[in-house]
Amino acid sequence: MEDVLETYALPYDPEIPLICMDEQPIQLLDHSRPPQPMKAGQVLREDYEYVRKGSCSLFLFTEPLAGWRHVQASERRT
């Protein structure tokens, strides 16, 4: 872990890019009933039940020191 932290602390060098990648599985959900609109002095009311609408994965590739990032979504998990 210390090696990773030391790598992040190095100054930016375009000849040796620091590329990071992460994957996040996402569960797609929808309301089972429409939320009730807010009234004065009350918060939005939502039902705790939901309808599952599938899943997907988000992939993030970034070069943080250069200010570059790319996000890609796939329809299903890998």
HTML snippet that shows the backbone in 3Dmol.js (N, CA, C, O; Angstrom):
<script src="https://3Dmol.org/build/3Dmol-min.js"></script>
<div id="view" style="width:600px;height:400px;position:relative"></div>
<script>
const pdb = `
ATOM      1  N   MET A   1       0.818  -1.192   0.000  1.00  0.00           N
ATOM      2  CA  MET A   1       0.000   0.000   0.000  1.00  0.00           C
ATOM      3  C   MET A   1       0.864   1.259   0.000  1.00  0.00           C
ATOM      4  O   MET A   1       0.515   2.260  -0.625  1.00  0.00           O
ATOM      5  N   GLU A   2       1.987   1.201   0.702  1.00  0.00           N
ATOM      6  CA  GLU A   2       2.871   2.364   0.730  1.00  0.00           C
ATOM      7  C   GLU A   2       3.422   2.665  -0.658  1.00  0.00           C
ATOM      8  O   GLU A   2       3.607   3.830  -1.010  1.00  0.00           O
ATOM      9  N   ASP A   3       3.688   1.616  -1.457  1.00  0.00           N
ATOM     10  CA  ASP A   3       4.174   1.829  -2.822  1.00  0.00           C
ATOM     11  C   ASP A   3       3.138   2.574  -3.656  1.00  0.00           C
ATOM     12  O   ASP A   3       3.485   3.452  -4.446  1.00  0.00           O
ATOM     13  N   VAL A   4       1.883   2.226  -3.480  1.00  0.00           N
ATOM     14  CA  VAL A   4       0.813   2.898  -4.221  1.00  0.00           C
ATOM     15  C   VAL A   4       0.740   4.365  -3.822  1.00  0.00           C
ATOM     16  O   VAL A   4       0.638   5.237  -4.685  1.00  0.00           O
ATOM     17  N   LEU A   5       0.791   4.643  -2.532  1.00  0.00           N
ATOM     18  CA  LEU A   5       0.730   6.027  -2.066  1.00  0.00           C
ATOM     19  C   LEU A   5       1.932   6.833  -2.543  1.00  0.00           C
ATOM     20  O   LEU A   5       1.796   8.011  -2.875  1.00  0.00           O
ATOM     21  N   GLU A   6       3.102   6.210  -2.580  1.00  0.00           N
ATOM     22  CA  GLU A   6       4.291   6.893  -3.089  1.00  0.00           C
ATOM     23  C   GLU A   6       4.142   7.199  -4.575  1.00  0.00           C
ATOM     24  O   GLU A   6       4.578   8.253  -5.038  1.00  0.00           O
ATOM     25  N   THR A   7       3.530   6.288  -5.322  1.00  0.00           N
ATOM     26  CA  THR A   7       3.304   6.510  -6.752  1.00  0.00           C
ATOM     27  C   THR A   7       2.399   7.714  -6.967  1.00  0.00           C
ATOM     28  O   THR A   7       2.660   8.533  -7.848  1.00  0.00           O
ATOM     29  N   TYR A   8       1.335   7.834  -6.170  1.00  0.00           N
ATOM     30  CA  TYR A   8       0.421   8.968  -6.295  1.00  0.00           C
ATOM     31  C   TYR A   8       1.101  10.289  -5.930  1.00  0.00           C
ATOM     32  O   TYR A   8       0.681  11.343  -6.405  1.00  0.00           O
ATOM     33  N   ALA A   9       2.128  10.251  -5.108  1.00  0.00           N
ATOM     34  CA  ALA A   9       2.806  11.470  -4.674  1.00  0.00           C
ATOM     35  C   ALA A   9       3.842  11.965  -5.685  1.00  0.00           C
ATOM     36  O   ALA A   9       4.352  13.075  -5.536  1.00  0.00           O
ATOM     37  N   LEU A  10       4.163  11.172  -6.708  1.00  0.00           N
ATOM     38  CA  LEU A  10       5.151  11.583  -7.704  1.00  0.00           C
ATOM     39  C   LEU A  10       4.631  12.759  -8.522  1.00  0.00           C
ATOM     40  O   LEU A  10       3.424  12.867  -8.741  1.00  0.00           O
ATOM     41  N   PRO A  11       5.527  13.650  -8.983  1.00  0.00           N
ATOM     42  CA  PRO A  11       5.079  14.769  -9.826  1.00  0.00           C
ATOM     43  C   PRO A  11       4.624  14.263 -11.197  1.00  0.00           C
ATOM     44  O   PRO A  11       5.006  13.174 -11.624  1.00  0.00           O
ATOM     45  N   TYR A  12       3.811  15.061 -11.874  1.00  0.00           N
ATOM     46  CA  TYR A  12       3.266  14.676 -13.177  1.00  0.00           C
ATOM     47  C   TYR A  12       4.375  14.581 -14.219  1.00  0.00           C
ATOM     48  O   TYR A  12       5.192  15.493 -14.354  1.00  0.00           O
ATOM     49  N   ASP A  13       4.396  13.470 -14.956  1.00  0.00           N
ATOM     50  CA  ASP A  13       5.331  13.253 -16.057  1.00  0.00           C
ATOM     51  C   ASP A  13       4.532  12.686 -17.224  1.00  0.00           C
ATOM     52  O   ASP A  13       4.055  11.555 -17.135  1.00  0.00           O
ATOM     53  N   PRO A  14       4.366  13.440 -18.330  1.00  0.00           N
ATOM     54  CA  PRO A  14       3.567  12.939 -19.450  1.00  0.00           C
ATOM     55  C   PRO A  14       4.156  11.692 -20.106  1.00  0.00           C
ATOM     56  O   PRO A  14       3.443  10.963 -20.796  1.00  0.00           O
ATOM     57  N   GLU A  15       5.442  11.441 -19.899  1.00  0.00           N
ATOM     58  CA  GLU A  15       6.067  10.235 -20.457  1.00  0.00           C
ATOM     59  C   GLU A  15       5.683   8.978 -19.674  1.00  0.00           C
ATOM     60  O   GLU A  15       5.734   7.871 -20.210  1.00  0.00           O
ATOM     61  N   ILE A  16       5.301   9.147 -18.415  1.00  0.00           N
ATOM     62  CA  ILE A  16       4.911   8.016 -17.558  1.00  0.00           C
ATOM     63  C   ILE A  16       3.549   8.358 -16.942  1.00  0.00           C
ATOM     64  O   ILE A  16       3.482   8.826 -15.805  1.00  0.00           O
ATOM     65  N   PRO A  17       2.460   8.124 -17.695  1.00  0.00           N
ATOM     66  CA  PRO A  17       1.141   8.507 -17.172  1.00  0.00           C
ATOM     67  C   PRO A  17       0.707   7.625 -16.002  1.00  0.00           C
ATOM     68  O   PRO A  17       1.016   6.434 -15.952  1.00  0.00           O
ATOM     69  N   LEU A  18      -0.004   8.228 -15.077  1.00  0.00           N
ATOM     70  CA  LEU A  18      -0.582   7.515 -13.940  1.00  0.00           C
ATOM     71  C   LEU A  18      -2.050   7.270 -14.275  1.00  0.00           C
ATOM     72  O   LEU A  18      -2.862   8.194 -14.224  1.00  0.00           O
ATOM     73  N   ILE A  19      -2.390   6.034 -14.616  1.00  0.00           N
ATOM     74  CA  ILE A  19      -3.748   5.675 -15.027  1.00  0.00           C
ATOM     75  C   ILE A  19      -4.415   4.899 -13.897  1.00  0.00           C
ATOM     76  O   ILE A  19      -3.826   3.973 -13.338  1.00  0.00           O
ATOM     77  N   CYS A  20      -5.638   5.279 -13.567  1.00  0.00           N
ATOM     78  CA  CYS A  20      -6.427   4.592 -12.544  1.00  0.00           C
ATOM     79  C   CYS A  20      -7.683   4.030 -13.199  1.00  0.00           C
ATOM     80  O   CYS A  20      -8.220   4.624 -14.134  1.00  0.00           O
ATOM     81  N   MET A  21      -8.149   2.883 -12.705  1.00  0.00           N
ATOM     82  CA  MET A  21      -9.353   2.254 -13.239  1.00  0.00           C
ATOM     83  C   MET A  21     -10.179   1.739 -12.081  1.00  0.00           C
ATOM     84  O   MET A  21      -9.641   1.228 -11.099  1.00  0.00           O
ATOM     85  N   ASP A  22     -11.511   1.877 -12.201  1.00  0.00           N
ATOM     86  CA  ASP A  22     -12.412   1.355 -11.184  1.00  0.00           C
ATOM     87  C   ASP A  22     -13.690   0.889 -11.858  1.00  0.00           C
ATOM     88  O   ASP A  22     -14.086   1.422 -12.895  1.00  0.00           O
ATOM     89  N   GLU A  23     -14.336  -0.113 -11.261  1.00  0.00           N
ATOM     90  CA  GLU A  23     -15.605  -0.636 -11.758  1.00  0.00           C
ATOM     91  C   GLU A  23     -16.624  -0.550 -10.633  1.00  0.00           C
ATOM     92  O   GLU A  23     -16.308  -0.829  -9.477  1.00  0.00           O
ATOM     93  N   GLN A  24     -17.854  -0.161 -10.975  1.00  0.00           N
ATOM     94  CA  GLN A  24     -18.927  -0.058  -9.989  1.00  0.00           C
ATOM     95  C   GLN A  24     -20.176  -0.732 -10.542  1.00  0.00           C
ATOM     96  O   GLN A  24     -20.778  -0.224 -11.488  1.00  0.00           O
ATOM     97  N   PRO A  25     -20.581  -1.878  -9.964  1.00  0.00           N
ATOM     98  CA  PRO A  25     -21.856  -2.461 -10.388  1.00  0.00           C
ATOM     99  C   PRO A  25     -23.016  -1.628  -9.839  1.00  0.00           C
ATOM    100  O   PRO A  25     -22.987  -1.188  -8.690  1.00  0.00           O
ATOM    101  N   ILE A  26     -24.022  -1.420 -10.665  1.00  0.00           N
ATOM    102  CA  ILE A  26     -25.168  -0.591 -10.300  1.00  0.00           C
ATOM    103  C   ILE A  26     -26.443  -1.409 -10.467  1.00  0.00           C
ATOM    104  O   ILE A  26     -26.625  -2.080 -11.482  1.00  0.00           O
ATOM    105  N   GLN A  27     -27.321  -1.353  -9.477  1.00  0.00           N
ATOM    106  CA  GLN A  27     -28.640  -1.973  -9.584  1.00  0.00           C
ATOM    107  C   GLN A  27     -29.621  -0.880  -9.990  1.00  0.00           C
ATOM    108  O   GLN A  27     -29.749   0.130  -9.297  1.00  0.00           O
ATOM    109  N   LEU A  28     -30.316  -1.076 -11.111  1.00  0.00           N
ATOM    110  CA  LEU A  28     -31.253  -0.081 -11.619  1.00  0.00           C
ATOM    111  C   LEU A  28     -32.622  -0.316 -11.001  1.00  0.00           C
ATOM    112  O   LEU A  28     -33.186  -1.403 -11.122  1.00  0.00           O
ATOM    113  N   LEU A  29     -33.154   0.704 -10.338  1.00  0.00           N
ATOM    114  CA  LEU A  29     -34.418   0.586  -9.612  1.00  0.00           C
ATOM    115  C   LEU A  29     -35.396   1.662 -10.068  1.00  0.00           C
ATOM    116  O   LEU A  29     -35.000   2.718 -10.561  1.00  0.00           O
ATOM    117  N   ASP A  30     -36.685   1.368  -9.893  1.00  0.00           N
ATOM    118  CA  ASP A  30     -37.741   2.330 -10.180  1.00  0.00           C
ATOM    119  C   ASP A  30     -38.728   2.309  -9.021  1.00  0.00           C
ATOM    120  O   ASP A  30     -38.754   1.348  -8.252  1.00  0.00           O
ATOM    121  N   HIS A  31     -39.530   3.341  -8.884  1.00  0.00           N
ATOM    122  CA  HIS A  31     -40.549   3.395  -7.840  1.00  0.00           C
ATOM    123  C   HIS A  31     -41.660   2.393  -8.145  1.00  0.00           C
ATOM    124  O   HIS A  31     -42.051   2.236  -9.302  1.00  0.00           O
ATOM    125  N   SER A  32     -42.170   1.716  -7.121  1.00  0.00           N
ATOM    126  CA  SER A  32     -43.335   0.846  -7.317  1.00  0.00           C
ATOM    127  C   SER A  32     -44.611   1.682  -7.394  1.00  0.00           C
ATOM    128  O   SER A  32     -45.579   1.285  -8.042  1.00  0.00           O
ATOM    129  N   ARG A  33     -44.609   2.827  -6.741  1.00  0.00           N
ATOM    130  CA  ARG A  33     -45.707   3.801  -6.788  1.00  0.00           C
ATOM    131  C   ARG A  33     -45.091   5.183  -6.941  1.00  0.00           C
ATOM    132  O   ARG A  33     -43.997   5.426  -6.433  1.00  0.00           O
ATOM    133  N   PRO A  34     -45.769   6.086  -7.625  1.00  0.00           N
ATOM    134  CA  PRO A  34     -45.192   7.431  -7.765  1.00  0.00           C
ATOM    135  C   PRO A  34     -45.057   8.124  -6.405  1.00  0.00           C
ATOM    136  O   PRO A  34     -45.927   7.974  -5.548  1.00  0.00           O
ATOM    137  N   PRO A  35     -43.981   8.877  -6.203  1.00  0.00           N
ATOM    138  CA  PRO A  35     -43.832   9.613  -4.943  1.00  0.00           C
ATOM    139  C   PRO A  35     -44.960  10.634  -4.780  1.00  0.00           C
ATOM    140  O   PRO A  35     -45.439  11.206  -5.760  1.00  0.00           O
ATOM    141  N   GLN A  36     -45.373  10.853  -3.542  1.00  0.00           N
ATOM    142  CA  GLN A  36     -46.407  11.854  -3.268  1.00  0.00           C
ATOM    143  C   GLN A  36     -45.756  13.233  -3.240  1.00  0.00           C
ATOM    144  O   GLN A  36     -44.701  13.413  -2.632  1.00  0.00           O
ATOM    145  N   PRO A  37     -46.383  14.202  -3.897  1.00  0.00           N
ATOM    146  CA  PRO A  37     -45.782  15.537  -3.912  1.00  0.00           C
ATOM    147  C   PRO A  37     -45.682  16.134  -2.508  1.00  0.00           C
ATOM    148  O   PRO A  37     -46.452  15.795  -1.610  1.00  0.00           O
ATOM    149  N   MET A  38     -44.721  17.021  -2.352  1.00  0.00           N
ATOM    150  CA  MET A  38     -44.522  17.668  -1.056  1.00  0.00           C
ATOM    151  C   MET A  38     -45.635  18.671  -0.793  1.00  0.00           C
ATOM    152  O   MET A  38     -46.193  19.270  -1.712  1.00  0.00           O
ATOM    153  N   LYS A  39     -45.934  18.831   0.469  1.00  0.00           N
ATOM    154  CA  LYS A  39     -46.855  19.875   0.915  1.00  0.00           C
ATOM    155  C   LYS A  39     -46.062  20.809   1.821  1.00  0.00           C
ATOM    156  O   LYS A  39     -44.975  20.466   2.287  1.00  0.00           O
ATOM    157  N   ALA A  40     -46.603  21.963   2.058  1.00  0.00           N
ATOM    158  CA  ALA A  40     -45.904  22.937   2.902  1.00  0.00           C
ATOM    159  C   ALA A  40     -45.587  22.323   4.260  1.00  0.00           C
ATOM    160  O   ALA A  40     -46.481  21.821   4.942  1.00  0.00           O
ATOM    161  N   GLY A  41     -44.321  22.362   4.650  1.00  0.00           N
ATOM    162  CA  GLY A  41     -43.893  21.844   5.946  1.00  0.00           C
ATOM    163  C   GLY A  41     -43.665  20.342   5.983  1.00  0.00           C
ATOM    164  O   GLY A  41     -43.375  19.803   7.051  1.00  0.00           O
ATOM    165  N   GLN A  42     -43.784  19.645   4.854  1.00  0.00           N
ATOM    166  CA  GLN A  42     -43.568  18.194   4.812  1.00  0.00           C
ATOM    167  C   GLN A  42     -42.492  17.859   3.792  1.00  0.00           C
ATOM    168  O   GLN A  42     -42.238  18.621   2.859  1.00  0.00           O
ATOM    169  N   VAL A  43     -41.871  16.717   3.984  1.00  0.00           N
ATOM    170  CA  VAL A  43     -40.877  16.239   3.034  1.00  0.00           C
ATOM    171  C   VAL A  43     -41.555  15.351   2.002  1.00  0.00           C
ATOM    172  O   VAL A  43     -42.696  14.931   2.194  1.00  0.00           O
ATOM    173  N   LEU A  44     -40.860  15.064   0.910  1.00  0.00           N
ATOM    174  CA  LEU A  44     -41.367  14.179  -0.129  1.00  0.00           C
ATOM    175  C   LEU A  44     -41.586  12.791   0.445  1.00  0.00           C
ATOM    176  O   LEU A  44     -40.726  12.271   1.157  1.00  0.00           O
ATOM    177  N   ARG A  45     -42.714  12.192   0.147  1.00  0.00           N
ATOM    178  CA  ARG A  45     -43.018  10.853   0.647  1.00  0.00           C
ATOM    179  C   ARG A  45     -42.814   9.840  -0.470  1.00  0.00           C
ATOM    180  O   ARG A  45     -43.392   9.958  -1.550  1.00  0.00           O
ATOM    181  N   GLU A  46     -41.977   8.839  -0.187  1.00  0.00           N
ATOM    182  CA  GLU A  46     -41.699   7.780  -1.147  1.00  0.00           C
ATOM    183  C   GLU A  46     -41.942   6.435  -0.488  1.00  0.00           C
ATOM    184  O   GLU A  46     -41.680   6.262   0.702  1.00  0.00           O
ATOM    185  N   ASP A  47     -42.442   5.487  -1.260  1.00  0.00           N
ATOM    186  CA  ASP A  47     -42.656   4.138  -0.762  1.00  0.00           C
ATOM    187  C   ASP A  47     -41.302   3.429  -0.662  1.00  0.00           C
ATOM    188  O   ASP A  47     -40.393   3.717  -1.441  1.00  0.00           O
ATOM    189  N   TYR A  48     -41.167   2.521   0.276  1.00  0.00           N
ATOM    190  CA  TYR A  48     -39.905   1.796   0.437  1.00  0.00           C
ATOM    191  C   TYR A  48     -39.786   0.644  -0.559  1.00  0.00           C
ATOM    192  O   TYR A  48     -38.694   0.106  -0.746  1.00  0.00           O
ATOM    193  N   GLU A  49     -40.888   0.256  -1.201  1.00  0.00           N
ATOM    194  CA  GLU A  49     -40.834  -0.815  -2.193  1.00  0.00           C
ATOM    195  C   GLU A  49     -40.319  -0.255  -3.518  1.00  0.00           C
ATOM    196  O   GLU A  49     -40.472   0.932  -3.807  1.00  0.00           O
ATOM    197  N   TYR A  50     -39.714  -1.119  -4.308  1.00  0.00           N
ATOM    198  CA  TYR A  50     -39.181  -0.697  -5.594  1.00  0.00           C
ATOM    199  C   TYR A  50     -39.347  -1.819  -6.607  1.00  0.00           C
ATOM    200  O   TYR A  50     -39.625  -2.963  -6.249  1.00  0.00           O
ATOM    201  N   VAL A  51     -39.173  -1.475  -7.873  1.00  0.00           N
ATOM    202  CA  VAL A  51     -39.224  -2.433  -8.970  1.00  0.00           C
ATOM    203  C   VAL A  51     -37.824  -2.512  -9.550  1.00  0.00           C
ATOM    204  O   VAL A  51     -37.232  -1.490  -9.896  1.00  0.00           O
ATOM    205  N   ARG A  52     -37.299  -3.710  -9.655  1.00  0.00           N
ATOM    206  CA  ARG A  52     -35.961  -3.890 -10.209  1.00  0.00           C
ATOM    207  C   ARG A  52     -36.016  -3.758 -11.725  1.00  0.00           C
ATOM    208  O   ARG A  52     -36.855  -4.376 -12.381  1.00  0.00           O
ATOM    209  N   LYS A  53     -35.122  -2.955 -12.274  1.00  0.00           N
ATOM    210  CA  LYS A  53     -35.077  -2.700 -13.712  1.00  0.00           C
ATOM    211  C   LYS A  53     -33.786  -3.213 -14.345  1.00  0.00           C
ATOM    212  O   LYS A  53     -33.423  -2.785 -15.441  1.00  0.00           O
ATOM    213  N   GLY A  54     -33.092  -4.125 -13.668  1.00  0.00           N
ATOM    214  CA  GLY A  54     -31.871  -4.696 -14.230  1.00  0.00           C
ATOM    215  C   GLY A  54     -30.632  -4.209 -13.501  1.00  0.00           C
ATOM    216  O   GLY A  54     -30.708  -3.668 -12.398  1.00  0.00           O
ATOM    217  N   SER A  55     -29.495  -4.413 -14.138  1.00  0.00           N
ATOM    218  CA  SER A  55     -28.229  -3.978 -13.562  1.00  0.00           C
ATOM    219  C   SER A  55     -27.284  -3.583 -14.686  1.00  0.00           C
ATOM    220  O   SER A  55     -27.498  -3.933 -15.846  1.00  0.00           O
ATOM    221  N   CYS A  56     -26.254  -2.861 -14.332  1.00  0.00           N
ATOM    222  CA  CYS A  56     -25.228  -2.468 -15.287  1.00  0.00           C
ATOM    223  C   CYS A  56     -23.931  -2.253 -14.513  1.00  0.00           C
ATOM    224  O   CYS A  56     -23.905  -2.327 -13.284  1.00  0.00           O
ATOM    225  N   SER A  57     -22.885  -1.995 -15.234  1.00  0.00           N
ATOM    226  CA  SER A  57     -21.594  -1.690 -14.613  1.00  0.00           C
ATOM    227  C   SER A  57     -21.063  -0.391 -15.192  1.00  0.00           C
ATOM    228  O   SER A  57     -21.169  -0.143 -16.393  1.00  0.00           O
ATOM    229  N   LEU A  58     -20.494   0.428 -14.331  1.00  0.00           N
ATOM    230  CA  LEU A  58     -19.809   1.636 -14.760  1.00  0.00           C
ATOM    231  C   LEU A  58     -18.311   1.414 -14.618  1.00  0.00           C
ATOM    232  O   LEU A  58     -17.843   0.920 -13.593  1.00  0.00           O
ATOM    233  N   PHE A  59     -17.568   1.780 -15.647  1.00  0.00           N
ATOM    234  CA  PHE A  59     -16.112   1.691 -15.631  1.00  0.00           C
ATOM    235  C   PHE A  59     -15.555   3.107 -15.731  1.00  0.00           C
ATOM    236  O   PHE A  59     -15.975   3.887 -16.587  1.00  0.00           O
ATOM    237  N   LEU A  60     -14.623   3.430 -14.866  1.00  0.00           N
ATOM    238  CA  LEU A  60     -13.990   4.745 -14.872  1.00  0.00           C
ATOM    239  C   LEU A  60     -12.499   4.560 -15.112  1.00  0.00           C
ATOM    240  O   LEU A  60     -11.830   3.808 -14.402  1.00  0.00           O
ATOM    241  N   PHE A  61     -11.989   5.255 -16.120  1.00  0.00           N
ATOM    242  CA  PHE A  61     -10.556   5.301 -16.394  1.00  0.00           C
ATOM    243  C   PHE A  61     -10.152   6.760 -16.261  1.00  0.00           C
ATOM    244  O   PHE A  61     -10.781   7.633 -16.859  1.00  0.00           O
ATOM    245  N   THR A  62      -9.126   7.029 -15.498  1.00  0.00           N
ATOM    246  CA  THR A  62      -8.735   8.420 -15.279  1.00  0.00           C
ATOM    247  C   THR A  62      -7.218   8.561 -15.179  1.00  0.00           C
ATOM    248  O   THR A  62      -6.515   7.671 -14.701  1.00  0.00           O
ATOM    249  N   GLU A  63      -6.753   9.691 -15.639  1.00  0.00           N
ATOM    250  CA  GLU A  63      -5.374  10.122 -15.407  1.00  0.00           C
ATOM    251  C   GLU A  63      -5.495  11.418 -14.601  1.00  0.00           C
ATOM    252  O   GLU A  63      -5.534  12.503 -15.180  1.00  0.00           O
ATOM    253  N   PRO A  64      -5.556  11.312 -13.264  1.00  0.00           N
ATOM    254  CA  PRO A  64      -5.927  12.464 -12.433  1.00  0.00           C
ATOM    255  C   PRO A  64      -4.993  13.662 -12.553  1.00  0.00           C
ATOM    256  O   PRO A  64      -5.454  14.801 -12.492  1.00  0.00           O
ATOM    257  N   LEU A  65      -3.712  13.437 -12.721  1.00  0.00           N
ATOM    258  CA  LEU A  65      -2.775  14.558 -12.774  1.00  0.00           C
ATOM    259  C   LEU A  65      -2.863  15.317 -14.090  1.00  0.00           C
ATOM    260  O   LEU A  65      -2.458  16.478 -14.159  1.00  0.00           O
ATOM    261  N   ALA A  66      -3.391  14.674 -15.145  1.00  0.00           N
ATOM    262  CA  ALA A  66      -3.557  15.338 -16.438  1.00  0.00           C
ATOM    263  C   ALA A  66      -4.965  15.894 -16.606  1.00  0.00           C
ATOM    264  O   ALA A  66      -5.239  16.601 -17.576  1.00  0.00           O
ATOM    265  N   GLY A  67      -5.862  15.581 -15.670  1.00  0.00           N
ATOM    266  CA  GLY A  67      -7.232  16.061 -15.774  1.00  0.00           C
ATOM    267  C   GLY A  67      -8.054  15.314 -16.811  1.00  0.00           C
ATOM    268  O   GLY A  67      -9.003  15.879 -17.356  1.00  0.00           O
ATOM    269  N   TRP A  68      -7.720  14.059 -17.103  1.00  0.00           N
ATOM    270  CA  TRP A  68      -8.420  13.261 -18.116  1.00  0.00           C
ATOM    271  C   TRP A  68      -9.210  12.153 -17.448  1.00  0.00           C
ATOM    272  O   TRP A  68      -8.751  11.550 -16.478  1.00  0.00           O
ATOM    273  N   ARG A  69     -10.419  11.883 -17.977  1.00  0.00           N
ATOM    274  CA  ARG A  69     -11.200  10.749 -17.497  1.00  0.00           C
ATOM    275  C   ARG A  69     -12.093  10.246 -18.617  1.00  0.00           C
ATOM    276  O   ARG A  69     -12.454  10.985 -19.533  1.00  0.00           O
ATOM    277  N   HIS A  70     -12.438   8.974 -18.520  1.00  0.00           N
ATOM    278  CA  HIS A  70     -13.352   8.333 -19.471  1.00  0.00           C
ATOM    279  C   HIS A  70     -14.252   7.404 -18.672  1.00  0.00           C
ATOM    280  O   HIS A  70     -13.767   6.590 -17.887  1.00  0.00           O
ATOM    281  N   VAL A  71     -15.564   7.522 -18.868  1.00  0.00           N
ATOM    282  CA  VAL A  71     -16.534   6.676 -18.187  1.00  0.00           C
ATOM    283  C   VAL A  71     -17.263   5.866 -19.240  1.00  0.00           C
ATOM    284  O   VAL A  71     -17.701   6.398 -20.260  1.00  0.00           O
ATOM    285  N   GLN A  72     -17.389   4.568 -18.981  1.00  0.00           N
ATOM    286  CA  GLN A  72     -18.082   3.675 -19.908  1.00  0.00           C
ATOM    287  C   GLN A  72     -19.082   2.843 -19.121  1.00  0.00           C
ATOM    288  O   GLN A  72     -18.769   2.350 -18.037  1.00  0.00           O
ATOM    289  N   ALA A  73     -20.281   2.686 -19.661  1.00  0.00           N
ATOM    290  CA  ALA A  73     -21.312   1.866 -19.027  1.00  0.00           C
ATOM    291  C   ALA A  73     -21.545   0.631 -19.877  1.00  0.00           C
ATOM    292  O   ALA A  73     -21.583   0.709 -21.105  1.00  0.00           O
ATOM    293  N   SER A  74     -21.700  -0.516 -19.216  1.00  0.00           N
ATOM    294  CA  SER A  74     -22.048  -1.746 -19.930  1.00  0.00           C
ATOM    295  C   SER A  74     -23.398  -2.227 -19.424  1.00  0.00           C
ATOM    296  O   SER A  74     -23.768  -1.965 -18.280  1.00  0.00           O
ATOM    297  N   GLU A  75     -24.132  -2.928 -20.275  1.00  0.00           N
ATOM    298  CA  GLU A  75     -25.483  -3.353 -19.927  1.00  0.00           C
ATOM    299  C   GLU A  75     -25.517  -4.423 -18.855  1.00  0.00           C
ATOM    300  O   GLU A  75     -26.494  -4.516 -18.112  1.00  0.00           O
ATOM    301  N   ARG A  76     -24.500  -5.211 -18.760  1.00  0.00           N
ATOM    302  CA  ARG A  76     -24.507  -6.272 -17.749  1.00  0.00           C
ATOM    303  C   ARG A  76     -23.164  -6.334 -17.055  1.00  0.00           C
ATOM    304  O   ARG A  76     -22.156  -5.825 -17.543  1.00  0.00           O
ATOM    305  N   ARG A  77     -23.185  -6.969 -15.908  1.00  0.00           N
ATOM    306  CA  ARG A  77     -21.953  -7.101 -15.129  1.00  0.00           C
ATOM    307  C   ARG A  77     -21.023  -8.093 -15.798  1.00  0.00           C
ATOM    308  O   ARG A  77     -21.466  -8.998 -16.505  1.00  0.00           O
ATOM    309  N   THR A  78     -19.733  -7.916 -15.569  1.00  0.00           N
ATOM    310  CA  THR A  78     -18.749  -8.830 -16.154  1.00  0.00           C
ATOM    311  C   THR A  78     -18.444  -9.958 -15.210  1.00  0.00           C
ATOM    312  O   THR A  78     -17.636 -10.830 -15.529  1.00  0.00           O
TER     313      THR A  78
END
`;
const viewer = $3Dmol.createViewer("view");
viewer.addModel(pdb, "pdb");
viewer.setStyle({}, {cartoon: {color: "spectrum"}});
viewer.zoomTo();
viewer.render();
</script>
